[in-house]
Amino acid sequence: QVQLEESGGGLVQPGASLRVSCAVSGRTLNGYAIAWFRQAPGKEREFVAGYSRTGGYRYYGDSVKGRFTISKDNGKNTVYLQMDSLKPEDTAVYYCAAGNRVITSSTRNQEAYDSWGQGTQVSVSS
C-alpha cells in the first residue's frame, strides 16, 4: 500500500508562485501513476496534473496548462507541483493520488487511483 503526504500549501496573492510536495512511502514511484487533483468548496474534484505509470508522459488539466508544472525526484520518492501565476480560482484543497493500474485513457479520472493523501490547502487572495 502506498502512503501519500502532501505539504507546502498556504495563502498567497494573485500572480504569486507556490510549490506543493507529495511524499510517497511504502513503495517507490516506479510503476505508479501519480497525479494531483484539487477540490474547491462546492465543486467536484478536478484533475490538475499527472504522470503516466511509466513516468514518461505528463498530463495537465486545461485550466492550469502553461502555469503549473509537475515534477518528481525518484531519489526522494517525492512528487512536486509548481504553481505559477496563481489565480483566485486556483483556491482549493490539493490532493496527491497514486495508482499502479491506471491506464493512459484514465489518467484524468479520480476513480482510477487507489491511494490518496489528506490534502493541502492552497488559497489565492489579495
N, C-alpha and C positions, 0 to 999 in steps of 0.2 A: 504494500500500500504506500502511495506517495503522500507525503505531508507537505503542505504549502503554507508559507507565511509571508504576507505582504507587509511592506513598510515604506515609509517615505512620503506619505500623504501630508496634506496641510492646506493652509489658506494662503492664496497668492492673488495678486492683482491681475486684471486682464492684460494680456501681452507677455506675461512672465513665463518662465520655464520651470519645470519640476520633473524630477525623476523618481519613479517608484520602483521598488525592488520586490522580487518574489524568490525567497529562499526555498529550495527544494531539498527534502530529506527523505530517506527511506529507499530511494532509487536514484540512479543517475539520470541525466536528461536524455541519454541515448535511447532511441526507440519511442519516445513520448512526444506527442504533440503538446505544445504549451501555448496558452492563449491568455489574453487579457480581455475581460468583459467589464462592463460598467452598468450601474443601475442608478438612475436619478429618481427622486421621490415621485411616486405616482406614475412611473413609466416602466416599461418592460426592460429586462436585461438586454444589453446591446453588445454585440461583438465589436471589439476595438482593434485588436491586432493579434497575430498568432504565427507560430512556426509549425511547419509540417512535421510529421513524425520523423522523417529523415533529417530534418533540420536544414534542408537545402532551400526551402522556399519560405518566404514571409508574406503574410496577407494583412491587409488593412481594411478597416471599415471606411466607407465613403466619407463620413463626417470628419475623419481625422487624417486622411491621406494627405501627405505632404507636410504635416505638422508633428505627427508622432512617429517615433522610431522604436521598434522592438529589437532587443539585442540580448545576447546571453554570454555568460562566462562559464564554460564547461568545467573549468578547474574549481570554480567556487560553487558550482551547481546552482547558479542564480540567473534569473531572467530579469531584464530591466525594461521599463517603458519610459523613454524620454519624451516628455511632452513640451512642445514649444508653442509659442503664440497662443497661449491658453485663452479661452473664451468663457464667459459665464455659463454657457450651455454645456461646457465640459464638466461642470459640477456634478459629482456622482460618487458613489462608493465603487472603487475599482477592485475587481476580483481577479485572481490568478487561477487558472484551471489547467489540468493535465489529463491526458488520456493516451493509452497505448493501443487503442483500436479505432482511432479517428482516421477516417479516410478523407481524401482531398476534398470531395464534394461536401463533406460535413464539417469542415474546419470552422465555419462561422456559426454552427449550431451548438448551443449550450448543452443540449441533450447528449451530444457525442462525448462529453468529458466526464470522467469518473471521479476526479478528485478536485476539491475546491478549497481555497483559503478563506479566511474570515473577512477579508476585505480591508481596504484602507480608504479613508475619506479624503477626497480632493475637492476643495471649494475654491471657486474663482469669483472674486468680488472686489469692487473698489470701495 
